[in-house]
Amino acid sequence: MKSLTNNTNLFLTRIALCWGLLGISQPLNAQSPDRIASLISNVRSVQFEQLCFQRSIVCADIGKAAHLTTDLIYQLFDTERKQDPTQRTKIVNQIARLYDAKNINVVNKRLKLSDFFVVRKDRVFGGYAILIRQLQKQELGRKKVGYIIAFKGTYVGLEDPNDLAANVAGLPVNMYKNAAILIHEGFKNYAGSVFADEKSKELISEILLRQKQPNTDVEVLITGHSLGGTAILYAAMLADAGVLPSNMRVIVFGTPAFTQQNFQQRYPTLVSRITRVETEGDFLSYEKPGLMRPIYDTLSYIPIGKPIKATAPVEYRELMKEREILLKQYQASSSPESRANYFNVMQKVIAAQSNIHVYSYRYFYEYYRRTQGANLTRSSDR
């Protein structure tokens, strides 16, 4: 009986996953500007605000990465999808100003819907990332060379099933052939398609060359939101290619758990360089009572990285209290009315969790921009 109950719960969770994936994707989860502003204004992270108060560069790293990965990269992708070169140039210029970029390249490995019926089994697909080379700086006789690699999160459209395919291909597979490192198959494909691209190879070769140059400090930031959390796997691939983990920093927002314990054992130094930003109530959260937790536990997936937590809006907490009350009523009496009430509140919960996943991380850029701007100095918090 217990096994049957567990299987039923997992089945229902998978249904919620498919439903939730549509809710957390761009552009299906489109909200009014006022609704977005209201949600952002009700999110708070004491940890992050303390970093900003200390004038730590980590405040800037997280704030800028949040803007790039939860807003600008989706806008850029949408301009390419709509073939709007004027708007694309505008977004690229915004990214360039954000990071003092001298060069920006886009890796787009998307397949069209028709391609999925003829794609080879061994072909990886779906990756979309921005590769940024920053302007070189001089500090105390040393050259400072910076790179940013940003991965796009979930974007689901009828004509673009790439991200849906990547998300649902969730069974663990070896990261490399005959390697005892088990990871989410779809995330592996997403990261691998970008890693294998010629633009990415050129960037990696440049980073490796810079590492060997005297009096040169190399900094590589790899970041992403949602499905873009595959930035973690890309960073591992960089490490295997020879990029020093001490030169890398990884920041991910609202990313699901998609690696097993052996990944941490294989990349301990890199894992110590990962910051995982998560808002309470995020649909993909590992924390209980998250809807995804049964799937994570079944596949032995665990979150990695140092957590930076943000609290959910008050409305969400009130909704969860209502859910608990209706759940107890439903468990006490399986009447049609109690069942309908419970499923109605669950619809609201999933919608709220989806909104939190898509929009809450913009709080980090808004707070950084409002309180710090570009006037930051590096500190020991780096």
VOLUM-391340 format. One record per residue (C-alpha): x, y, z; residue number from 1. Coordinates in Angstrom, 2 decimals. Each point is the difference from the previous one (the first is absolute). Layout:
<recs>
REC:x:y:z:k
REC:X:Y:Z:NUM .
...
</recs>
This chain:
<recs>
REC:x:y:z:k
REC:0.00:0.00:0.00:1 .
REC:2.83:2.38:0.89:2 .
REC:1.68:-0.73:-3.35:3 .
REC:-3.26:0.69:-1.82:4 .
REC:-0.40:3.30:1.84:5 .
REC:3.57:1.04:-0.86:6 .
REC:-0.53:-0.88:-3.67:7 .
REC:-3.24:1.96:-0.06:8 .
REC:1.68:3.02:1.57:9 .
REC:2.84:-0.18:-2.51:10 .
REC:-2.48:-0.27:-2.88:11 .
REC:-1.93:3.03:1.23:12 .
REC:3.26:1.88:0.49:13 .
REC:1.00:-0.71:-3.59:14 .
REC:-3.32:1.40:-1.17:15 .
REC:0.68:3.07:2.12:16 .
REC:3.48:0.19:-1.58:17 .
REC:-1.39:0.13:-3.53:18 .
REC:-2.60:2.53:1.08:19 .
REC:2.59:2.00:1.88:20 .
REC:2.49:-0.02:-2.89:21 .
REC:-2.53:1.84:-2.09:22 .
REC:-0.52:2.46:2.83:23 .
REC:3.70:0.70:0.61:24 .
REC:0.87:0.44:-3.66:25 .
REC:0.42:3.18:-1.98:26 .
REC:-2.10:1.33:-1.69:27 .
REC:-2.97:-2.05:1.24:28 .
REC:0.26:1.51:3.48:29 .
REC:-0.51:3.60:-1.12:30 .
REC:-1.12:2.37:2.76:31 .
REC:-0.84:3.68:0.02:32 .
REC:2.80:2.43:1.00:33 .
REC:-1.98:1.00:3.10:34 .
REC:-0.37:-3.63:1.07:35 .
REC:3.71:-0.63:-0.49:36 .
REC:0.95:3.15:1.92:37 .
REC:-2.30:-0.99:2.86:38 .
REC:1.53:-3.47:0.24:39 .
REC:3.58:1.33:-0.09:40 .
REC:-0.73:2.60:2.69:41 .
REC:-1.19:-2.74:2.37:42 .
REC:3.12:-2.16:-0.29:43 .
REC:2.94:0.44:2.38:44 .
REC:3.34:-1.68:0.63:45 .
REC:1.74:0.98:3.23:46 .
REC:3.15:-1.83:-1.13:47 .
REC:0.19:1.95:-3.24:48 .
REC:-0.79:3.35:1.58:49 .
REC:2.75:-0.59:2.54:50 .
REC:2.49:-0.63:-2.82:51 .
REC:-1.05:3.27:-1.60:52 .
REC:0.27:1.82:3.33:53 .
REC:3.58:-1.32:0.28:54 .
REC:0.61:1.33:-3.52:55 .
REC:1.12:-3.44:-1.09:56 .
REC:0.57:-0.63:-3.69:57 .
REC:-2.21:-3.07:0.44:58 .
REC:-2.94:2.41:0.21:59 .
REC:0.86:1.28:-3.48:60 .
REC:0.68:-3.49:-1.35:61 .
REC:-3.39:-1.30:1.12:62 .
REC:-1.90:3.17:-0.89:63 .
REC:1.35:0.25:-3.53:64 .
REC:-0.30:-3.73:-0.63:65 .
REC:-3.63:0.11:1.11:66 .
REC:-0.74:2.74:-2.54:67 .
REC:1.80:-1.84:-2.78:68 .
REC:-1.45:-3.46:0.59:69 .
REC:-3.56:0.73:1.12:70 .
REC:-0.77:2.87:-2.36:71 .
REC:2.47:1.09:-2.69:72 .
REC:0.86:-3.44:-1.37:73 .
REC:-3.70:-0.82:-0.49:74 .
REC:-0.52:3.32:-1.76:75 .
REC:2.98:-0.67:-2.26:76 .
REC:-1.24:-3.48:-0.85:77 .
REC:-3.45:1.37:-0.77:78 .
REC:1.39:2.62:-2.40:79 .
REC:1.82:-2.74:-1.89:80 .
REC:-3.09:-2.18:-0.06:81 .
REC:-2.02:2.91:-1.41:82 .
REC:2.86:1.05:-2.30:83 .
REC:0.04:3.57:1.31:84 .
REC:3.58:1.28:-0.60:85 .
REC:-0.70:3.50:1.33:86 .
REC:-1.24:-1.24:3.36:87 .
REC:2.77:-2.59:0.10:88 .
REC:2.65:2.69:-0.35:89 .
REC:-1.66:1.93:2.82:90 .
REC:0.14:-2.99:2.36:91 .
REC:3.59:-0.83:-0.95:92 .
REC:0.99:3.58:0.81:93 .
REC:-1.67:-0.29:3.41:94 .
REC:1.99:-3.15:0.72:95 .
REC:3.20:1.70:-1.16:96 .
REC:-0.58:2.92:2.38:97 .
REC:-0.82:-2.34:2.87:98 .
REC:3.31:-1.84:-0.29:99 .
REC:2.35:2.46:-1.74:100 .
REC:0.13:-2.48:-2.85:101 .
REC:2.32:0.33:-2.97:102 .
REC:-1.49:-3.01:-1.77:103 .
REC:-3.26:-1.97:0.24:104 .
REC:-0.76:-3.26:-1.82:105 .
REC:-3.11:-2.15:0.10:106 .
REC:-0.02:-3.79:-0.23:107 .
REC:-3.37:-1.20:-1.29:108 .
REC:-0.35:-3.77:-0.44:109 .
REC:-3.80:-0.04:-0.18:110 .
REC:-1.82:-2.46:-2.20:111 .
REC:-3.27:0.73:-1.76:112 .
REC:-3.02:-2.16:0.73:113 .
REC:0.42:-1.81:-3.33:114 .
REC:3.62:-0.83:0.84:115 .
REC:-1.02:-2.15:2.95:116 .
REC:-1.43:-2.63:-2.34:117 .
REC:3.28:-0.46:-1.88:118 .
REC:2.59:0.76:2.70:119 .
REC:2.66:-2.66:0.55:120 .
REC:-0.14:-1.80:3.31:121 .
REC:3.57:1.01:0.87:122 .
REC:-0.51:3.69:-0.73:123 .
REC:-0.32:2.47:2.85:124 .
REC:-2.19:3.04:-0.41:125 .
REC:-1.72:2.95:1.55:126 .
REC:2.81:2.07:1.46:127 .
REC:-0.14:3.79:0.03:128 .
REC:2.69:2.08:1.68:129 .
REC:1.63:3.43:-0.10:130 .
REC:3.81:0.19:-0.02:131 .
REC:1.39:3.32:1.23:132 .
REC:3.57:1.27:-0.10:133 .
REC:0.52:2.98:2.29:134 .
REC:2.29:2.94:-0.60:135 .
REC:3.47:-0.69:1.36:136 .
REC:0.95:1.96:3.12:137 .
REC:3.28:0.87:1.71:138 .
REC:0.30:-0.08:3.79:139 .
REC:3.30:0.37:1.88:140 .
REC:2.01:-1.17:-2.97:141 .
REC:-2.18:-3.05:-0.67:142 .
REC:-2.37:-0.62:-2.86:143 .
REC:-3.61:-0.86:0.88:144 .
REC:-1.77:-2.10:-2.62:145 .
REC:-3.66:-0.89:0.47:146 .
REC:-2.44:-2.33:-1.75:147 .
REC:-3.71:-0.66:0.57:148 .
REC:-1.89:-3.01:-1.34:149 .
REC:-3.77:0.22:0.56:150 .
REC:-2.50:-2.78:-0.72:151 .
REC:-3.65:0.60:-0.87:152 .
REC:-2.69:-1.63:2.11:153 .
REC:-3.21:-1.76:-0.99:154 .
REC:-1.82:1.42:-3.02:155 .
REC:-2.84:-2.14:-1.33:156 .
REC:-1.89:0.67:-3.22:157 .
REC:-1.92:-2.19:-2.41:158 .
REC:2.63:0.71:-2.65:159 .
REC:2.91:-0.41:2.44:160 .
REC:-0.12:-3.19:2.11:161 .
REC:3.73:0.00:0.84:162 .
REC:-0.26:0.94:3.67:163 .
REC:-3.01:-2.20:0.69:164 .
REC:1.93:-2.93:-1.48:165 .
REC:3.05:0.86:2.11:166 .
REC:-2.01:0.30:3.24:167 .
REC:-1.97:-3.22:-0.31:168 .
REC:3.08:-2.05:-0.98:169 .
REC:0.75:-0.22:3.68:170 .
REC:1.44:-3.46:0.55:171 .
REC:3.60:-0.13:1.26:172 .
REC:2.69:-0.80:-2.58:173 .
REC:3.80:0.01:0.09:174 .
REC:1.49:3.43:-0.48:175 .
REC:2.63:-1.61:-2.21:176 .
REC:0.26:-3.46:-1.50:177 .
REC:0.97:-2.52:2.70:178 .
REC:0.16:2.78:2.61:179 .
REC:-1.69:-0.71:3.32:180 .
REC:-1.54:3.48:0.22:181 .
REC:-3.77:-0.10:-0.38:182 .
REC:-1.86:3.13:-1.08:183 .
REC:-3.30:1.07:-1.58:184 .
REC:0.06:-1.05:-3.67:185 .
REC:-1.79:3.08:-1.34:186 .
REC:2.28:2.37:1.89:187 .
REC:3.03:-1.91:-1.27:188 .
REC:-1.20:0.42:-3.59:189 .
REC:-0.72:3.69:0.53:190 .
REC:3.47:0.73:1.39:191 .
REC:1.72:-2.36:-2.43:192 .
REC:-1.50:1.62:-3.08:193 .
REC:1.42:3.37:1.04:194 .
REC:3.36:-1.44:1.08:195 .
REC:0.47:-1.70:-3.40:196 .
REC:-0.77:3.16:-1.99:197 .
REC:2.90:1.64:-1.84:198 .
REC:-0.56:3.38:1.70:199 .
REC:0.22:-1.70:3.37:200 .
REC:3.15:-1.88:-1.00:201 .
REC:1.65:3.26:-1.07:202 .
REC:-0.90:1.61:3.32:203 .
REC:1.38:-2.95:1.97:204 .
REC:3.25:0.07:-1.97:205 .
REC:0.33:3.70:0.76:206 .
REC:-0.60:-0.54:3.71:207 .
REC:2.60:-2.79:0.14:208 .
REC:2.52:2.26:-1.75:209 .
REC:-0.70:2.90:2.37:210 .
REC:0.52:-2.27:3.02:211 .
REC:3.59:-0.59:-1.10:212 .
REC:0.87:3.67:-0.45:213 .
REC:2.03:1.66:2.78:214 .
REC:-1.52:2.76:2.15:215 .
REC:-3.48:-0.87:-1.26:216 .
REC:-3.07:-0.68:2.13:217 .
REC:-2.76:-1.93:-1.77:218 .
REC:-3.59:0.03:1.26:219 .
REC:-2.70:-2.14:-1.60:220 .
REC:-3.62:0.40:1.14:221 .
REC:-2.42:-2.72:-1.11:222 .
REC:-3.64:0.71:0.78:223 .
REC:-3.56:-0.98:-0.81:224 .
REC:-3.61:-0.10:1.15:225 .
REC:-2.29:-3.05:0.13:226 .
REC:1.11:-2.40:-2.74:227 .
REC:2.94:2.40:-0.34:228 .
REC:1.30:-1.58:3.21:229 .
REC:1.74:-2.30:-2.43:230 .
REC:2.69:2.66:0.40:231 .
REC:1.24:-2.30:2.77:232 .
REC:0.62:-2.83:-2.47:233 .
REC:1.64:2.36:-2.48:234 .
REC:2.34:1.17:2.77:235 .
REC:0.89:-3.64:0.71:236 .
REC:0.76:-0.48:-3.68:237 .
REC:2.22:3.09:0.12:238 .
REC:1.84:-1.47:2.99:239 .
REC:0.55:-3.26:-1.88:240 .
REC:1.31:2.04:-2.95:241 .
REC:2.61:1.65:2.22:242 .
REC:-1.63:3.19:1.25:243 .
REC:1.00:0.41:3.64:244 .
REC:-2.96:-0.23:2.41:245 .
REC:1.60:2.82:2.00:246 .
REC:-0.52:2.24:-3.04:247 .
REC:-3.69:-0.88:-0.25:248 .
REC:-3.10:1.13:1.84:249 .
REC:-3.43:-1.50:-0.62:250 .
REC:-3.27:1.75:0.91:251 .
REC:-3.32:-1.72:-0.69:252 .
REC:-3.53:1.18:0.71:253 .
REC:-2.98:-2.27:0.65:254 .
REC:1.74:-3.02:-1.41:255 .
REC:-1.31:-3.50:0.73:256 .
REC:2.05:-2.78:1.56:257 .
REC:1.49:-2.00:-2.89:258 .
REC:3.22:-1.60:1.27:259 .
REC:0.67:-2.89:2.33:260 .
REC:2.46:-0.13:2.90:261 .
REC:2.83:-1.31:-2.19:262 .
REC:0.07:3.31:-1.91:263 .
REC:1.00:1.86:3.16:264 .
REC:2.65:-2.61:0.71:265 .
REC:1.44:0.40:-3.51:266 .
REC:0.08:3.84:0.04:267 .
REC:0.42:1.10:3.65:268 .
REC:1.92:3.22:-0.76:269 .
REC:-2.43:1.04:-2.72:270 .
REC:-3.01:-0.73:2.21:271 .
REC:1.47:2.32:2.64:272 .
REC:-0.10:2.77:-2.65:273 .
REC:-3.72:-0.43:-0.72:274 .
REC:-2.64:2.38:1.38:275 .
REC:-3.57:-1.29:-0.16:276 .
REC:-2.61:2.76:0.31:277 .
REC:-3.47:-1.21:0.90:278 .
REC:-3.27:1.67:0.96:279 .
REC:-2.32:-1.69:2.45:280 .
REC:-2.93:-1.54:-1.88:281 .
REC:1.84:-0.41:-3.31:282 .
REC:-1.71:-2.75:-2.00:283 .
REC:3.33:-1.79:-0.52:284 .
REC:1.10:0.27:3.63:285 .
REC:1.58:-3.00:1.71:286 .
REC:-1.40:1.04:3.36:287 .
REC:-3.10:-1.75:1.31:288 .
REC:-2.94:0.24:-0.64:289 .
REC:1.17:0.75:-3.54:290 .
REC:-1.88:-1.88:-2.70:291 .
REC:3.29:-1.08:-1.61:292 .
REC:1.50:-1.62:3.10:293 .
REC:-1.44:-3.52:-0.67:294 .
REC:1.61:0.00:-3.45:295 .
REC:3.34:1.22:1.36:296 .
REC:-0.04:-2.68:2.70:297 .
REC:-0.94:-2.74:-2.46:298 .
REC:2.92:0.92:-2.29:299 .
REC:2.40:0.76:2.89:300 .
REC:0.50:3.57:-1.22:301 .
REC:1.28:2.50:2.56:302 .
REC:0.61:3.77:-0.21:303 .
REC:3.57:1.27:0.01:304 .
REC:1.66:3.30:0.79:305 .
REC:-0.09:2.56:2.77:306 .
REC:-3.63:1.11:0.41:307 .
REC:-1.17:3.60:-0.04:308 .
REC:-3.62:-0.06:1.16:309 .
REC:-2.83:2.45:-0.58:310 .
REC:-3.36:0.01:1.76:311 .
REC:-3.23:-0.35:-1.93:312 .
REC:-2.68:2.69:-0.24:313 .
REC:-2.51:0.09:2.86:314 .
REC:-2.81:-0.95:-2.40:315 .
REC:1.74:-3.30:-0.73:316 .
REC:0.42:-0.85:3.67:317 .
REC:-3.68:0.69:0.61:318 .
REC:-0.87:-2.21:-2.95:319 .
REC:2.08:-2.85:1.45:320 .
REC:-1.83:0.32:3.33:321 .
REC:-3.29:-0.28:-1.87:322 .
REC:1.34:-3.05:-1.83:323 .
REC:0.87:-1.74:3.30:324 .
REC:-3.50:0.61:1.38:325 .
REC:-1.72:-1.29:-3.15:326 .
REC:2.34:-3.01:-0.16:327 .
REC:-0.98:-1.04:3.52:328 .
REC:-3.68:0.42:-0.89:329 .
REC:0.50:-2.09:-3.14:330 .
REC:1.81:-2.74:1.96:331 .
REC:-2.75:-0.05:2.62:332 .
REC:-2.83:-0.06:-2.53:333 .
REC:0.46:-1.02:-3.63:334 .
REC:-3.18:1.76:-1.01:335 .
REC:-0.30:1.53:-3.48:336 .
REC:-0.11:3.45:1.58:337 .
REC:3.19:-0.44:2.06:338 .
REC:1.74:-1.54:-3.00:339 .
REC:-1.01:2.92:-2.23:340 .
REC:1.11:2.54:2.60:341 .
REC:3.38:-1.67:0.40:342 .
REC:0.71:-0.28:-3.72:343 .
REC:-1.11:3.60:-0.49:344 .
REC:2.52:1.25:2.56:345 .
REC:2.69:-2.25:-1.52:346 .
REC:-0.54:1.73:-3.34:347 .
REC:0.63:3.31:1.75:348 .
REC:3.08:-1.41:1.76:349 .
REC:1.56:-1.23:-3.25:350 .
REC:-0.76:3.33:-1.69:351 .
REC:1.58:1.88:2.92:352 .
REC:3.06:-2.27:0.02:353 .
REC:0.38:0.47:-3.75:354 .
REC:-0.13:3.79:0.36:355 .
REC:2.60:-0.16:2.76:356 .
REC:2.26:-2.10:-2.20:357 .
REC:-0.26:2.27:-3.02:358 .
REC:0.03:3.47:1.57:359 .
REC:1.19:0.03:3.62:360 .
REC:3.72:-0.04:-0.85:361 .
REC:-0.27:3.40:-1.63:362 .
REC:-0.09:1.31:3.56:363 .
REC:3.77:-0.55:0.23:364 .
REC:0.78:2.35:-2.86:365 .
REC:-2.53:2.58:1.14:366 .
REC:1.47:0.05:3.51:367 .
REC:3.58:0.13:-1.30:368 .
REC:-0.83:2.81:-2.43:369 .
REC:-1.92:1.98:2.60:370 .
REC:2.56:-0.25:2.80:371 .
REC:3.38:-0.49:-1.62:372 .
REC:0.07:0.61:-3.72:373 .
REC:3.50:-0.42:-1.38:374 .
REC:1.78:1.47:3.05:375 .
REC:1.35:-3.22:1.47:376 .
REC:3.42:-1.04:1.20:377 .
REC:1.25:-3.54:0.36:378 .
REC:0.04:-1.50:3.45:379 .
REC:0.93:-3.22:1.73:380 .
REC:-3.54:-1.25:-0.66:381 .
REC:1.01:-0.77:-3.58:382 .
</recs>
